[in-house]
């Protein structure tokens, strides 16, 4: 039995919890209404007006001019998330965080201790509501894919239990659009629509070979299985943050190479400082450049050896930036971003420590210490 928990409009709900005067009002967390930024999330009161996450804040203001715009407070949200995840751990040791406000719980071995899967889900949701003053939606199912789908059905503050019989699962999915399936992004949906495949039932009526011929071996086989509700992936209680990244939206479109470069260097320092709060090294760095037409260039580089210091991160970032700037310069940049991923718990030095790496890391640690004492 797999339970998927999704906190409802998390950032906005935390703001409403901390500021009671905001309850029942359209709260929009993100950039200000006249700033060059986007909406992180919004309350359900704001969603009624068409406001959505990742929407430009200026667009959100046009749709909901009476909305209350609030800047994000990640420190507060992380504290609330830790409180909620502590509740999850009471019901099972197998908790896989998906994000700050979402997780999969494998309750196969613990459900009987709490009166069954449904009662466990209701007790957990009640605990979150009473102890954290937040609501969450939950989906109970035989696997992760179906649990994720189930949690969306009665949002917000709802619960849904999927059937467990394979035939009933297929019948439940048949009329639903394929966009609910993992792996069915915009491109896949558009491709399948050309073949008259719009719902899960349309896939169910095809053969696996037909889907493979349309989408390729891996994608075709995967979406064919998912259309029947089949998913063999397991809840990974060791799952951790997959990447650390930061972005910056320029107040005005920028075509100045040095200004964009300087902003990226600041993002490298910010990412490095956050990244080093845990003992880990990164194998990959990535930059993002978005122009005024929202065309986005994303480039990444695999490091010769895993790293956790700003010197290594800066060197890789500047290599990527220098390669892309002649192209990016043709259009004004509205947003830039930097991130690291491919985490490992070991530096991969071989038999002997890399002295150069150790020097860079000692310098990074000293600078981090100065930053910590400056706050």
N, C-alpha and C positions, 0 to 999 in steps of 0.2 A: 504493500500500500504506500503510495507516494502522495505527499501533500505539497501543494504549491501555495505559498503565502505571498501576497502582494499588498504592501501598505498603500492605502488609498491617498492619492495626491499628497505624497509624503511631505515634501518641503512646505507646501502651502498649509497642510494640516498642522505641522509643528508650529508654524507662525501663528495660526489661529489658536493653538493651545496656549502659546506663550502670551498672546495678546488677545484676550477675550473679546475686545471690541471689534475684532476682525471676523468673528464667527458669523456665518450666514452671509458674508459679503464676498464679492468677486476678488480674490487675492491672486495676484500674478507675481510669481517669484522669478527674478531675472534682471536683465538690463532695464533701465528706466524707460518711460514711454517715448522719450525723444532722443534716446541714445542709440548708437550703432551696435546693437546686441540682440540676443534672442531670449525667449521665454524658457526657463529651466523646467518649470511646471506651474500649474495653476489649480485653484480650487474648482470644485464642480460647479459652483455658482458662476465662475468665469467661463467654463466650458460650454455653458448654455448659449453663450454668445459666439461660439465658434473659435475661441482661443484654444491653442494647442501647444504642447511642448515643441521646442525648436523653431517656433514661428518668430519672425522678426518682431521685436517689441513694438516697433512703430505700427506694424500691422495689427498687433493685439490691441493697441490703443485705439485704432480706428474702429475695430469691432466692439470694443468695450471701453469707451472713454471714461466711464465712471469706475473702472477697475482700480484697485489699490495695488500699486507696484512696489514690491519689496525686494531689496538686494539680498542675494543668497548669504546664508550664515552657515557655512559648512561645519564649523566646529560644533554648533548647536545640533545640526542634523546627525553628525556622527555620534554624538552623545546619546541622542534618542535612539539611533539604530542599535547601538551596543545594548541599551536597555531592553529593546525588543528581542534581539537575538539571544539574550540571556534567558528570556522566557522560552524561546524555541528549545533551548538545550535541556529544559526540564522534561520535555516530552520524548526526546530521542537524542542520542549522541551523534546521529548521522544527519548533519545539517550542511547543505551546500549553498553558500552565499552566491547569488547571481549578481547582485548590486547592493547598494546601501539600503535598499528598501524591498528586497525580494529574495526569496530563498526556496529551495526544495528540501523537504524533510522526508527521509525514509522512515516510516513508522511501522514497517512490517513486523518488527520484533517487539514493539512497545505498545501497540494499539490495545491489546487485550488487557493491559494494566490500567487503562483509562476507560474501559467500557466499550471499546470498539473505535474504529476510525472516525466515524461521524461525531461521536461524543467527544473524542480527543480534539477534533477540529473546532468544535463549538466551545469547549473549555479553553483552548488556546486563544481563540479570538476574544473571548470574554476577559481573559487575563490581560491581553494587550489593551483592551478598552479601559478596564478598571485601573490598571497600574500605570499605563503610559498615556491615557487620555487620547488614544489614537485608534483608528479603525483599520481593519484589513480585510481583504477578500481572500477566500481559500477555495482550492479545488482539490478533490480527492479522486485518485484514479489508479489504475494498475501500473502506469509508467509516467515518466516525466513529461512527455509530449502531451498526453491527455490531461495530466494535472494542470499544466499551463493553460490549456484551452479551457478547462473547467473553471479556473479561477476568474476568467474574464466574463463568464456568463451572467452572474448576478452582481457585478460591481455597481456601485461601491457598497462596502460593508455587507457582502453576501457570501453565500456558500453554495457549492454544487458538487454532487457526487456523480461521477461517471458510471455508466453500467460496466460490468466486468465481462459479460459474455461477448466474444468476438463478433458475432452476428449483430448484436444490439449496438455495439460500438460502431460498426460499419454503417448501420442504418442511421445512427445519430449524426455521423459525420457527412453522410451522403448529400444532404441539401445545402451544406455550408460551403462558402467560397474557399478556394484553395489558399487564399492569402493567410488563413489561420495556421497553416502548416509550416513547420520549420523548413527552411530552404526555399520557400516560395516567396522570393522577393519580387520587386517591381518588374525586373527583366524577365524572370521566369513566368510570372503571371501574364505578361504581355505576349510572350512566346506561345504559351499554351492556349491563350485565347484565339490565336490564329487557327488553331486546330479544333476550335469549338469546345475546348476544355476549360470550364469555368468553375465547376464545383468539385468537391471530393468524389461525388457520385460519378462524374464524368471520367475521373481517373479510374475508379473502381470498375467501370465498364470496359476499360482498355486492358491490354495485357502488359506485363512487365516489359517485354521486348519492345512494344510500341513506345512506351515512355522512355526507354533507353535510346531508341532511335531518334527521339525528339530532343532529349536533354543531355544525352551522353550516359555512359555506363554508371558512374557513381551517383550523379544527380537524379537520373531517371529511376534507378532502383530505389533510392532513398525516398523520393516523393511518392512512389508507388506504395511502398510500405506504410508511409505516414498517412496516406489517404484512407487506409484501413485501421489506423490507430496503432500500428505496430512501432515499437521503439524499444531497443535493447540497451540504451545507455543507462548507466547507473548513477545514483546520487554519490557524488564524490565529496566526502566530508573534509577532505584535505584541500579542496579548491580554495584558491586565494585570488586576490586582485590580479587580473590578467595584464593590465597596463597602467601606467601613470602618465598623464598628459595634461597639458595646459594650452589654452588658446587665448588670443587677444584680438578684439575687433577694433579697428582704427576708427577714431571719431569721424574722420573723412578719408575717402579713398586715397591710398598712398602709392606714389610711383618713385619715391626716394629709396634707392637701394640701401643706403647706410641706415636709414631709419628703420626699415624692415629688418635688416640684419641685427641692429641693436635690440630691437624688441624680441627677436628670437633668442638672442643671448640671455636676455632677462628671463625668458621662459625656461631655458636650459637650467639656469640657476634655481628657479622655483621648483622645477620637476626634480632636480637632483636633491634638493633639501628635503622634499617630501618623501622621495624614494628611499633615502638613507635612514629613515626612521625604523626600518626593518632590516635585518641582516639578509641581504640578497644582492645579486648581480644581474645585469640586463645583457641580453645578447643582441638586441635589435634597437635601433633608434629610428624615429620617423619625423618628418616635417610635413606640414600642411600649408598650402597657400590658396586662398580663395579670392577671386576677382569680383568686380562690381556686378557681374552677371550671375554670380553664385556658381561659376565654374570652379571646381576644386581640383587642385593638383596635390596628390599624396605620394610621397616617395619615402622608401625606407632603406636602411643599410644594416647588414649583419656585421657585427664587430668581429675583429680577428680573435679577440678573447673577451669573455664576459667582463663588464665593468660596472662601477658604481660611483665614479668620480666625475666631476664637472669637466675636467680637462679632456677626458676621453669622449664625453658626450658632446662637448663644444666642437672638437675636431671633426667628429662624424657629421654633426649638424651643418657645419660650414662647408664640408665637402658636398653634401646634398644641396645646400642653398646655392653654392656657386654653379652647380650643374644646371639648376632650374631657373636661375634668375634671368638669363637672356630670354627665356620663354615667358616667365612671369612678368617681366618688365614691359612686355607689349601691352599689358592691361594693368590697370591700377589694382593694387591689393587692398581688400577690405578686411581680411582676416588672416592671421598666421597662427600656426600651432606647432608644438613640439611634444614628443612622447617617447617613452621607452617601454619595451615589452620583452617577452621571451625570458622570463625570470628563472634563476637558478639559485640554489642555496650554497653553491660552491664557486670559487673563483676560477677553477680549471687551470691551475698552474703546473700540474704535473708533479714530479717528485720534489721540486724545490720551489719555495715562494718566489714570485716575480718581484724583485726589489723595487723596480721602477713603479710597478702598480702599487706597492705598499706605500711608497713616498707620496704618490698622488692621493691615495686614500687618507693618509695621515693629514695632508693639507686640507682635504675636504672636511674631515672631522673637526679640525681646528676652526675652520670658517663656520661650520654648522654650530659649534659651541658659542661662537661670538653672536650668531644670529639668535640663538636661544636665549642668551642673556640680554639681548637688546629689546626683547618683548616684555 
